[in-house]
Amino acid sequence: MNTISNFIGGEFIKPVSGNYLDNYEPATGEVYSLVPDSDERDVELAVIAAQKAFPIWSGMPVEKRSEIMLRIADFLTLHLERFASAETIDQGKPLWLSKAMDIPRAAQNFHFFGTEILHFASEAHATNQHLNYTLRTPIGVVGCISPWNLPLYLFSWKIAPALATGNCVIAKPSELTPMTAYLLAELCQKAGMPPGVLNIIHGLGAKVGAAITKHTAIHAISFTGGTKTGADIARTAAPMFKKLSLELGGKNPNIIFDDCNLGEAALTSARAAFTNQGEICLCGSRIFVQQSIYDAFKEQFLSHVSRFTVGDPLEPGTVQGALVSKAHWEKVLSYIELAKQEGGTVLCGGNVVNPEGRCENGWFIEPTVIEGLSYDCRTNQEEIFGPVATLVPFETEEEVVAMANSTNYGLAAVVWTENLSKAHRVAANLQSGIVWINCWMVRDLRTPFGGVKHSGVGREGGFEALKFFTEPKNVCVKL
Ligand code: NAD
Protein backbone atom coordinates (compact mmCIF):
# COMPACT_ATOMS: atom_id res chain seq x y z
CA MET A 1 0.00 0.00 0.00
CA ASN A 2 1.44 3.34 -1.04
CA THR A 3 1.51 5.76 1.90
CA ILE A 4 1.56 9.41 0.96
CA SER A 5 3.55 11.91 3.06
CA ASN A 6 3.30 15.60 3.62
CA PHE A 7 6.06 17.71 2.09
CA ILE A 8 7.30 20.30 4.55
CA GLY A 9 10.59 22.19 4.56
CA GLY A 10 11.84 20.06 1.67
CA GLU A 11 11.24 16.79 3.49
CA PHE A 12 8.64 14.06 3.27
CA ILE A 13 7.13 13.70 6.70
CA LYS A 14 4.27 11.93 8.44
CA PRO A 15 1.28 13.86 9.75
CA VAL A 16 1.65 14.97 13.38
CA SER A 17 -1.49 13.03 14.31
CA GLY A 18 0.00 9.82 12.89
CA ASN A 19 -3.40 9.18 11.30
CA TYR A 20 -4.21 8.39 7.68
CA LEU A 21 -7.29 8.43 5.47
CA ASP A 22 -8.15 5.77 2.92
CA ASN A 23 -7.53 6.74 -0.69
CA TYR A 24 -9.76 4.90 -3.18
CA GLU A 25 -9.26 3.97 -6.80
CA PRO A 26 -12.61 5.05 -8.30
CA ALA A 27 -12.50 2.46 -11.09
CA THR A 28 -12.38 -0.44 -8.61
CA GLY A 29 -13.96 1.11 -5.53
CA GLU A 30 -11.01 -0.22 -3.51
CA VAL A 31 -8.54 1.45 -1.17
CA TYR A 32 -5.13 1.57 -2.81
CA SER A 33 -3.20 4.14 -0.81
CA LEU A 34 -3.23 6.13 2.42
CA VAL A 35 -3.39 9.91 2.73
CA PRO A 36 -2.15 11.86 5.77
CA ASP A 37 -5.01 13.04 7.98
CA SER A 38 -3.21 16.28 8.77
CA ASP A 39 -4.45 19.15 10.90
CA GLU A 40 -3.50 22.64 12.04
CA ARG A 41 -0.26 21.36 13.61
CA ASP A 42 1.05 20.27 10.20
CA VAL A 43 -0.04 23.59 8.70
CA GLU A 44 1.86 25.38 11.48
CA LEU A 45 5.05 23.45 10.66
CA ALA A 46 4.59 24.31 6.99
CA VAL A 47 4.12 28.00 7.75
CA ILE A 48 7.32 28.07 9.81
CA ALA A 49 9.22 26.40 6.94
CA ALA A 50 7.69 28.79 4.39
CA GLN A 51 8.54 31.87 6.45
CA LYS A 52 12.13 30.70 6.71
CA ALA A 53 12.34 30.10 2.96
CA PHE A 54 10.67 33.36 1.92
CA PRO A 55 13.76 35.67 2.06
CA ILE A 56 15.74 33.13 0.01
CA TRP A 57 13.08 32.54 -2.65
CA SER A 58 11.84 36.10 -2.99
CA GLY A 59 15.43 37.38 -3.01
CA MET A 60 16.51 34.97 -5.73
CA PRO A 61 17.03 36.57 -9.17
CA VAL A 62 13.89 36.06 -11.18
CA GLU A 63 15.83 34.27 -13.94
CA LYS A 64 16.93 31.65 -11.41
CA ARG A 65 13.38 31.12 -10.14
CA SER A 66 12.28 30.81 -13.73
CA GLU A 67 14.97 28.19 -14.44
CA ILE A 68 13.77 26.04 -11.54
CA MET A 69 10.19 26.24 -12.76
CA LEU A 70 11.17 25.33 -16.31
CA ARG A 71 13.08 22.36 -14.96
CA ILE A 72 9.91 21.18 -13.17
CA ALA A 73 8.00 21.53 -16.45
CA ASP A 74 10.65 19.45 -18.24
CA PHE A 75 10.59 16.77 -15.55
CA LEU A 76 6.81 16.52 -15.81
CA THR A 77 7.07 16.02 -19.55
CA LEU A 78 9.80 13.43 -19.04
CA HIS A 79 7.68 11.53 -16.51
CA LEU A 80 4.42 11.93 -18.41
CA GLU A 81 3.56 8.21 -18.35
CA ARG A 82 4.10 7.83 -14.62
CA PHE A 83 2.12 10.94 -13.72
CA ALA A 84 -0.70 10.16 -16.16
CA SER A 85 -1.17 6.68 -14.83
CA ALA A 86 -1.08 7.95 -11.22
CA GLU A 87 -3.71 10.58 -12.10
CA THR A 88 -5.98 8.05 -13.76
CA ILE A 89 -5.78 5.54 -10.92
CA ASP A 90 -6.43 8.29 -8.36
CA GLN A 91 -9.18 10.17 -10.19
CA GLY A 92 -10.93 7.67 -12.47
CA LYS A 93 -10.50 9.55 -15.77
CA PRO A 94 -9.35 7.75 -18.92
CA LEU A 95 -5.60 7.29 -19.19
CA TRP A 96 -5.49 8.82 -22.67
CA LEU A 97 -7.05 11.99 -21.21
CA SER A 98 -4.51 12.22 -18.40
CA LYS A 99 -1.79 11.83 -21.05
CA ALA A 100 -3.29 14.27 -23.52
CA MET A 101 -4.65 16.91 -21.17
CA ASP A 102 -3.93 16.78 -17.45
CA ILE A 103 -0.21 16.18 -17.26
CA PRO A 104 0.84 18.16 -20.37
CA ARG A 105 -1.19 21.08 -19.04
CA ALA A 106 0.45 20.83 -15.60
CA ALA A 107 3.83 21.01 -17.35
CA GLN A 108 2.58 23.92 -19.42
CA ASN A 109 1.45 25.77 -16.28
CA PHE A 110 5.01 25.68 -14.91
CA HIS A 111 6.43 26.61 -18.28
CA PHE A 112 3.94 29.41 -18.85
CA PHE A 113 4.33 31.15 -15.48
CA GLY A 114 8.06 30.40 -15.37
CA THR A 115 8.46 32.42 -18.57
CA GLU A 116 5.69 34.95 -18.02
CA ILE A 117 7.41 36.21 -14.88
CA LEU A 118 10.34 37.29 -17.08
CA HIS A 119 7.97 39.66 -18.92
CA PHE A 120 6.11 41.04 -15.90
CA ALA A 121 6.75 44.78 -15.81
CA SER A 122 5.25 47.40 -13.52
CA GLU A 123 3.73 50.72 -14.55
CA ALA A 124 5.13 54.24 -14.30
CA HIS A 125 3.02 57.43 -14.38
CA ALA A 126 4.89 60.65 -15.00
CA THR A 127 3.89 64.33 -14.94
CA ASN A 128 6.15 67.37 -15.30
CA GLN A 129 6.59 67.52 -11.55
CA HIS A 130 6.34 63.95 -10.34
CA LEU A 131 7.18 60.41 -11.29
CA ASN A 132 5.07 57.58 -9.94
CA TYR A 133 6.29 54.05 -10.28
CA THR A 134 4.70 50.90 -8.95
CA LEU A 135 6.67 48.16 -7.26
CA ARG A 136 5.17 44.70 -7.19
CA THR A 137 6.36 42.56 -4.33
CA PRO A 138 5.42 39.00 -3.41
CA ILE A 139 2.82 38.67 -0.67
CA GLY A 140 4.83 36.26 1.51
CA VAL A 141 3.24 32.99 2.51
CA VAL A 142 0.13 32.11 0.51
CA GLY A 143 -2.39 29.27 0.59
CA CYS A 144 -3.49 27.30 -2.49
CA ILE A 145 -6.43 24.89 -2.15
CA SER A 146 -7.50 22.78 -5.12
CA PRO A 147 -10.25 20.28 -6.07
CA TRP A 148 -10.34 16.69 -7.35
CA ASN A 149 -11.60 16.99 -10.92
CA LEU A 150 -8.38 18.07 -12.65
CA PRO A 151 -5.98 17.31 -9.80
CA LEU A 152 -2.48 18.26 -10.97
CA TYR A 153 -3.74 20.58 -13.70
CA LEU A 154 -5.49 22.89 -11.21
CA PHE A 155 -2.99 22.39 -8.38
CA SER A 156 -0.19 23.62 -10.66
CA TRP A 157 -2.40 26.36 -12.14
CA LYS A 158 -2.35 27.96 -8.67
CA ILE A 159 1.06 27.16 -7.27
CA ALA A 160 2.98 28.05 -10.46
CA PRO A 161 2.06 31.79 -10.50
CA ALA A 162 2.38 31.94 -6.70
CA LEU A 163 5.92 30.55 -6.90
CA ALA A 164 6.92 32.52 -9.99
CA THR A 165 6.16 35.78 -8.20
CA GLY A 166 8.40 34.83 -5.26
CA ASN A 167 5.87 33.63 -2.72
CA CYS A 168 6.22 30.58 -0.53
CA VAL A 169 3.25 28.27 -0.71
CA ILE A 170 1.19 26.11 1.62
CA ALA A 171 -0.75 23.94 -0.80
CA LYS A 172 -3.55 21.49 -0.20
CA PRO A 173 -4.72 19.14 -2.94
CA SER A 174 -8.07 17.40 -2.60
CA GLU A 175 -8.02 14.49 -0.16
CA LEU A 176 -9.75 12.47 -2.91
CA THR A 177 -6.92 12.93 -5.43
CA PRO A 178 -3.65 13.60 -3.58
CA MET A 179 -1.29 11.36 -5.56
CA THR A 180 0.12 13.55 -8.32
CA ALA A 181 0.70 16.50 -5.96
CA TYR A 182 2.66 14.10 -3.76
CA LEU A 183 4.73 12.93 -6.74
CA LEU A 184 5.28 16.52 -7.86
CA ALA A 185 7.06 17.32 -4.58
CA GLU A 186 9.85 14.94 -5.58
CA LEU A 187 10.30 16.72 -8.92
CA CYS A 188 10.46 20.11 -7.17
CA GLN A 189 13.22 18.79 -4.95
CA LYS A 190 15.15 17.48 -7.98
CA ALA A 191 14.65 20.75 -9.83
CA GLY A 192 16.52 22.60 -7.07
CA MET A 193 13.65 24.35 -5.35
CA PRO A 194 14.90 25.44 -1.92
CA PRO A 195 13.33 23.67 1.09
CA GLY A 196 10.20 25.35 2.44
CA VAL A 197 9.30 27.19 -0.77
CA LEU A 198 6.52 24.71 -1.60
CA ASN A 199 4.86 22.83 1.23
CA ILE A 200 2.12 20.31 0.53
CA ILE A 201 -0.21 19.31 3.33
CA HIS A 202 -2.65 16.49 2.71
CA GLY A 203 -5.93 15.90 4.47
CA LEU A 204 -9.50 16.99 4.89
CA GLY A 205 -10.83 20.39 3.93
CA ALA A 206 -12.47 20.88 7.30
CA LYS A 207 -9.10 20.38 9.03
CA VAL A 208 -6.24 21.35 6.70
CA GLY A 209 -8.16 23.72 4.41
CA ALA A 210 -9.76 25.48 7.36
CA ALA A 211 -6.38 25.76 9.15
CA ILE A 212 -4.81 27.34 6.03
CA THR A 213 -7.75 29.74 5.67
CA LYS A 214 -7.57 31.02 9.23
CA HIS A 215 -3.80 31.09 9.73
CA THR A 216 -2.76 34.67 10.49
CA ALA A 217 0.58 34.35 8.66
CA ILE A 218 -1.03 33.25 5.38
CA HIS A 219 -2.00 36.47 3.63
CA ALA A 220 -3.69 35.27 0.46
CA ILE A 221 -5.87 32.29 -0.41
CA SER A 222 -6.33 30.98 -3.91
CA PHE A 223 -9.16 28.46 -3.89
CA THR A 224 -10.85 26.33 -6.55
CA GLY A 225 -13.78 24.17 -5.53
CA GLY A 226 -17.45 24.24 -4.68
CA THR A 227 -19.44 27.43 -4.17
CA LYS A 228 -20.44 26.51 -0.63
CA THR A 229 -16.81 25.89 0.37
CA GLY A 230 -15.88 29.19 -1.24
CA ALA A 231 -18.46 30.94 0.92
CA ASP A 232 -17.06 29.24 4.05
CA ILE A 233 -13.55 30.34 3.15
CA ALA A 234 -14.68 33.92 2.44
CA ARG A 235 -16.52 34.03 5.79
CA THR A 236 -13.24 33.35 7.61
CA ALA A 237 -10.72 35.08 5.36
CA ALA A 238 -12.57 38.31 4.48
CA PRO A 239 -12.63 39.77 8.03
CA MET A 240 -8.91 38.98 8.21
CA PHE A 241 -8.48 41.10 5.02
CA LYS A 242 -6.76 38.32 3.15
CA LYS A 243 -6.50 38.53 -0.60
CA LEU A 244 -8.96 36.03 -2.04
CA SER A 245 -9.26 34.35 -5.41
CA LEU A 246 -12.29 32.04 -5.58
CA GLU A 247 -12.95 29.81 -8.60
CA LEU A 248 -16.25 28.09 -7.86
CA GLY A 249 -19.05 26.02 -9.37
CA GLY A 250 -20.77 26.32 -12.72
CA LYS A 251 -23.89 25.33 -14.63
CA ASN A 252 -22.82 26.31 -18.06
CA PRO A 253 -25.20 26.99 -20.95
CA ASN A 254 -24.41 25.75 -24.43
CA ILE A 255 -26.57 27.62 -26.96
CA ILE A 256 -27.23 26.13 -30.40
CA PHE A 257 -28.75 28.59 -32.87
CA ASP A 258 -30.38 27.28 -36.04
CA ASP A 259 -27.78 28.98 -38.25
CA CYS A 260 -24.87 27.06 -36.72
CA ASN A 261 -22.65 24.44 -38.31
CA LEU A 262 -24.80 21.60 -37.01
CA GLY A 263 -22.24 18.81 -37.40
CA GLU A 264 -19.56 20.65 -35.46
CA ALA A 265 -22.01 21.89 -32.83
CA ALA A 266 -23.35 18.39 -32.15
CA LEU A 267 -19.91 16.77 -31.92
CA THR A 268 -18.32 19.46 -29.76
CA SER A 269 -21.41 19.72 -27.53
CA ALA A 270 -21.15 15.98 -26.84
CA ARG A 271 -17.50 16.43 -25.84
CA ALA A 272 -18.34 19.56 -23.85
CA ALA A 273 -20.97 17.70 -21.84
CA PHE A 274 -19.14 14.46 -21.11
CA THR A 275 -15.36 14.93 -21.20
CA ASN A 276 -13.82 13.82 -17.90
CA GLN A 277 -17.19 12.23 -16.96
CA GLY A 278 -18.73 15.70 -17.03
CA GLU A 279 -16.51 16.60 -14.09
CA ILE A 280 -15.05 19.79 -15.51
CA CYS A 281 -16.26 23.13 -14.20
CA LEU A 282 -16.44 24.26 -17.86
CA CYS A 283 -18.67 21.42 -19.09
CA GLY A 284 -21.75 22.58 -20.98
CA SER A 285 -24.53 20.70 -19.19
CA ARG A 286 -27.53 22.86 -20.19
CA ILE A 287 -27.89 22.59 -23.94
CA PHE A 288 -30.37 25.07 -25.40
CA VAL A 289 -31.36 24.24 -28.98
CA GLN A 290 -33.36 26.48 -31.31
CA GLN A 291 -36.72 24.82 -31.99
CA SER A 292 -36.36 24.62 -35.78
CA ILE A 293 -33.27 22.36 -35.54
CA TYR A 294 -34.10 20.66 -32.23
CA ASP A 295 -34.80 17.21 -33.71
CA ALA A 296 -31.89 17.30 -36.13
CA PHE A 297 -29.47 18.36 -33.40
CA LYS A 298 -30.85 15.78 -30.97
CA GLU A 299 -30.33 12.97 -33.46
CA GLN A 300 -26.71 13.87 -34.20
CA PHE A 301 -25.89 14.66 -30.56
CA LEU A 302 -27.30 11.34 -29.32
CA SER A 303 -25.49 9.40 -31.99
CA HIS A 304 -22.16 10.82 -30.73
CA VAL A 305 -23.04 10.22 -27.07
CA SER A 306 -24.09 6.62 -27.77
CA ARG A 307 -20.51 5.94 -28.90
CA PHE A 308 -18.99 7.12 -25.58
CA THR A 309 -17.98 3.79 -24.10
CA VAL A 310 -17.85 3.64 -20.33
CA GLY A 311 -15.35 1.36 -18.63
CA ASP A 312 -11.90 0.73 -17.25
CA PRO A 313 -10.04 4.05 -17.53
CA LEU A 314 -6.82 2.18 -18.23
CA GLU A 315 -8.28 0.70 -21.45
CA PRO A 316 -7.42 2.75 -24.55
CA GLY A 317 -10.98 2.47 -25.96
CA THR A 318 -12.66 3.97 -22.91
CA VAL A 319 -14.20 7.40 -23.46
CA GLN A 320 -15.71 7.83 -20.03
CA GLY A 321 -14.13 6.52 -16.83
CA ALA A 322 -15.30 6.31 -13.23
CA LEU A 323 -16.72 9.08 -11.05
CA VAL A 324 -14.33 10.24 -8.39
CA SER A 325 -16.01 8.89 -5.25
CA LYS A 326 -18.94 6.83 -4.05
CA ALA A 327 -20.51 9.93 -2.50
CA HIS A 328 -20.25 11.84 -5.76
CA TRP A 329 -21.56 8.85 -7.75
CA GLU A 330 -24.59 8.71 -5.43
CA LYS A 331 -25.11 12.45 -5.78
CA VAL A 332 -25.15 12.25 -9.58
CA LEU A 333 -27.54 9.28 -9.51
CA SER A 334 -29.84 11.22 -7.18
CA TYR A 335 -29.98 14.05 -9.73
CA ILE A 336 -31.00 11.60 -12.47
CA GLU A 337 -33.86 10.48 -10.20
CA LEU A 338 -34.74 14.10 -9.50
CA ALA A 339 -34.85 14.85 -13.22
CA LYS A 340 -37.35 12.02 -13.72
CA GLN A 341 -39.48 13.29 -10.83
CA GLU A 342 -39.39 16.74 -12.40
CA GLY A 343 -40.90 15.29 -15.58
CA GLY A 344 -37.75 14.72 -17.61
CA THR A 345 -37.44 11.98 -20.22
CA VAL A 346 -34.14 10.11 -20.30
CA LEU A 347 -33.09 9.94 -23.96
CA CYS A 348 -29.97 7.90 -23.33
CA GLY A 349 -28.06 6.56 -20.35
CA GLY A 350 -29.37 7.08 -16.84
CA ASN A 351 -27.97 3.84 -15.46
CA VAL A 352 -25.11 2.57 -13.39
CA VAL A 353 -22.45 0.63 -15.32
CA ASN A 354 -20.70 -2.44 -13.86
CA PRO A 355 -17.90 -3.35 -16.25
CA GLU A 356 -16.76 -6.94 -16.11
CA GLY A 357 -13.48 -7.77 -14.41
CA ARG A 358 -11.40 -5.57 -12.12
CA CYS A 359 -13.81 -2.60 -12.42
CA GLU A 360 -17.06 -4.36 -11.54
CA ASN A 361 -17.38 -2.42 -8.25
CA GLY A 362 -16.23 0.92 -9.63
CA TRP A 363 -18.32 4.08 -9.68
CA PHE A 364 -19.52 4.30 -13.28
CA ILE A 365 -22.59 5.98 -14.77
CA GLU A 366 -23.68 6.03 -18.41
CA PRO A 367 -23.55 9.38 -20.19
CA THR A 368 -27.09 10.61 -19.64
CA VAL A 369 -29.15 12.99 -21.78
CA ILE A 370 -32.51 14.27 -20.57
CA GLU A 371 -35.20 16.37 -22.27
CA GLY A 372 -38.60 17.70 -21.32
CA LEU A 373 -37.49 19.75 -18.32
CA SER A 374 -38.22 23.42 -17.75
CA TYR A 375 -35.18 25.69 -17.72
CA ASP A 376 -35.87 26.72 -14.14
CA CYS A 377 -36.30 23.30 -12.48
CA ARG A 378 -33.70 22.13 -9.96
CA THR A 379 -32.02 19.78 -12.46
CA ASN A 380 -31.38 22.79 -14.70
CA GLN A 381 -30.38 25.18 -11.92
CA GLU A 382 -28.12 23.15 -9.59
CA GLU A 383 -24.61 21.96 -10.37
CA ILE A 384 -24.52 18.17 -10.93
CA PHE A 385 -20.87 17.96 -12.04
CA GLY A 386 -21.26 14.56 -13.66
CA PRO A 387 -22.22 12.86 -16.95
CA VAL A 388 -25.68 14.42 -17.16
CA ALA A 389 -26.82 16.95 -19.77
CA THR A 390 -30.23 18.34 -20.61
CA LEU A 391 -31.71 19.50 -23.91
CA VAL A 392 -34.04 22.50 -23.74
CA PRO A 393 -35.68 24.01 -26.86
CA PHE A 394 -36.00 27.78 -27.38
CA GLU A 395 -37.53 30.11 -29.97
CA THR A 396 -35.82 33.51 -29.77
CA GLU A 397 -32.44 35.01 -28.90
CA GLU A 398 -33.93 37.07 -26.05
CA GLU A 399 -35.59 33.99 -24.57
CA VAL A 400 -32.43 31.88 -24.62
CA VAL A 401 -30.26 34.61 -23.12
CA ALA A 402 -32.76 34.94 -20.25
CA MET A 403 -32.79 31.15 -19.74
CA ALA A 404 -28.98 30.95 -19.91
CA ASN A 405 -28.66 33.74 -17.33
CA SER A 406 -31.29 32.28 -15.00
CA THR A 407 -28.94 30.35 -12.68
CA ASN A 408 -26.86 31.66 -9.79
CA TYR A 409 -23.75 30.63 -11.68
CA GLY A 410 -21.78 32.42 -14.39
CA LEU A 411 -18.58 30.60 -15.26
CA ALA A 412 -18.54 29.63 -18.95
CA ALA A 413 -20.93 29.67 -21.88
CA VAL A 414 -20.82 28.35 -25.43
CA VAL A 415 -22.60 29.89 -28.43
CA TRP A 416 -23.06 28.20 -31.81
CA THR A 417 -23.99 30.44 -34.73
CA GLU A 418 -22.52 31.48 -38.08
CA ASN A 419 -24.03 34.96 -37.66
CA LEU A 420 -21.20 37.22 -36.51
CA SER A 421 -23.35 40.04 -35.14
CA LYS A 422 -25.53 37.65 -33.20
CA ALA A 423 -22.47 35.89 -31.77
CA HIS A 424 -21.00 39.14 -30.43
CA ARG A 425 -24.37 40.38 -29.18
CA VAL A 426 -25.15 37.18 -27.29
CA ALA A 427 -21.61 36.98 -25.88
CA ALA A 428 -21.99 40.50 -24.52
CA ASN A 429 -25.38 39.72 -22.95
CA LEU A 430 -24.44 36.47 -21.23
CA GLN A 431 -23.62 36.70 -17.53
CA SER A 432 -20.45 34.65 -17.74
CA GLY A 433 -16.73 35.04 -17.15
CA ILE A 434 -15.87 33.09 -20.30
CA VAL A 435 -17.74 32.73 -23.62
CA TRP A 436 -16.68 30.37 -26.39
CA ILE A 437 -18.13 30.93 -29.84
CA ASN A 438 -18.17 27.89 -32.12
CA CYS A 439 -15.63 26.10 -29.92
CA TRP A 440 -15.22 24.79 -26.39
CA MET A 441 -12.44 24.71 -23.81
CA VAL A 442 -9.90 26.38 -26.00
CA ARG A 443 -7.46 27.66 -23.42
CA ASP A 444 -4.92 30.41 -24.02
CA LEU A 445 -3.19 30.76 -20.67
CA ARG A 446 -2.76 34.52 -21.15
CA THR A 447 -6.51 35.15 -20.93
CA PRO A 448 -8.44 35.99 -17.73
CA PHE A 449 -10.07 32.88 -16.30
CA GLY A 450 -12.92 32.90 -13.80
CA GLY A 451 -16.60 33.42 -13.21
CA VAL A 452 -19.23 35.91 -12.15
CA LYS A 453 -22.09 35.59 -9.64
CA HIS A 454 -21.73 32.43 -7.53
CA SER A 455 -19.02 31.09 -9.84
CA GLY A 456 -16.37 33.12 -8.15
CA VAL A 457 -14.43 36.23 -7.34
CA GLY A 458 -11.30 37.34 -9.17
CA ARG A 459 -9.54 35.97 -12.22
CA GLU A 460 -6.70 33.54 -12.74
CA GLY A 461 -4.42 33.21 -15.76
CA GLY A 462 -1.93 35.48 -17.48
CA PHE A 463 -0.90 38.68 -15.76
CA GLU A 464 -4.09 38.56 -13.64
CA ALA A 465 -2.55 35.69 -11.67
CA LEU A 466 0.79 37.47 -11.27
CA LYS A 467 -1.07 40.56 -10.04
CA PHE A 468 -3.08 38.51 -7.56
CA PHE A 469 0.05 37.01 -6.04
CA THR A 470 1.85 40.38 -5.68
CA GLU A 471 1.17 43.55 -3.71
CA PRO A 472 1.47 46.78 -5.70
CA LYS A 473 3.25 49.63 -3.95
CA ASN A 474 3.21 53.03 -5.59
CA VAL A 475 6.24 55.26 -5.09
CA CYS A 476 5.87 58.97 -5.93
CA VAL A 477 9.04 61.02 -6.51
CA LYS A 478 9.14 64.83 -6.76
CA LEU A 479 11.24 65.74 -9.76
P1 NAD B 1 -14.78 21.24 -2.56
O1 NAD B 1 -15.19 22.63 -2.33
O2 NAD B 1 -15.46 20.17 -1.79
O3 NAD B 1 -13.23 21.01 -2.24
C1 NAD B 1 -12.22 21.77 -2.88
C2 NAD B 1 -11.02 21.81 -1.98
O4 NAD B 1 -11.36 22.56 -0.81
C3 NAD B 1 -10.55 20.45 -1.49
O5 NAD B 1 -9.15 20.45 -1.40
C4 NAD B 1 -11.17 20.36 -0.11
O6 NAD B 1 -10.50 19.50 0.77
C5 NAD B 1 -11.08 21.79 0.36
N1 NAD B 1 -12.03 22.17 1.40
C6 NAD B 1 -13.22 21.58 1.70
N2 NAD B 1 -13.79 22.22 2.75
C7 NAD B 1 -12.98 23.23 3.09
C8 NAD B 1 -13.04 24.26 4.07
N3 NAD B 1 -14.06 24.35 4.92
N4 NAD B 1 -12.04 25.15 4.13
C9 NAD B 1 -11.01 25.10 3.27
N5 NAD B 1 -10.89 24.13 2.33
C10 NAD B 1 -11.86 23.22 2.24
O7 NAD B 1 -14.88 21.00 -4.11
P2 NAD B 1 -14.63 19.65 -4.88
O8 NAD B 1 -15.81 18.77 -4.64
O9 NAD B 1 -13.26 19.17 -4.59
O10 NAD B 1 -14.63 20.16 -6.40
C11 NAD B 1 -15.78 20.26 -7.17
C12 NAD B 1 -16.19 21.70 -7.28
O11 NAD B 1 -15.13 22.49 -7.77
C13 NAD B 1 -17.34 21.91 -8.26
O12 NAD B 1 -18.27 22.78 -7.70
C14 NAD B 1 -16.65 22.56 -9.45
O13 NAD B 1 -17.47 23.35 -10.25
C15 NAD B 1 -15.61 23.35 -8.79
N6 NAD B 1 -14.54 23.70 -9.72
C16 NAD B 1 -14.44 24.98 -10.15
C17 NAD B 1 -13.45 25.33 -11.05
C18 NAD B 1 -13.29 26.74 -11.53
O14 NAD B 1 -12.27 27.03 -12.12
N7 NAD B 1 -14.24 27.62 -11.32
C19 NAD B 1 -12.56 24.35 -11.51
C20 NAD B 1 -12.71 23.05 -11.05
C21 NAD B 1 -13.70 22.72 -10.15
Residues whose N, C-alpha, C, O or C-beta is under 5 A from the ligand:
A	BS01	NAD	I145 S146 P147 W148 K172 P173 S174 E175 G203 L204 G205 A206 G209 A210 T224 G225 G226 T227 T229 D232 E247 L248 G249 G250 C281 S455
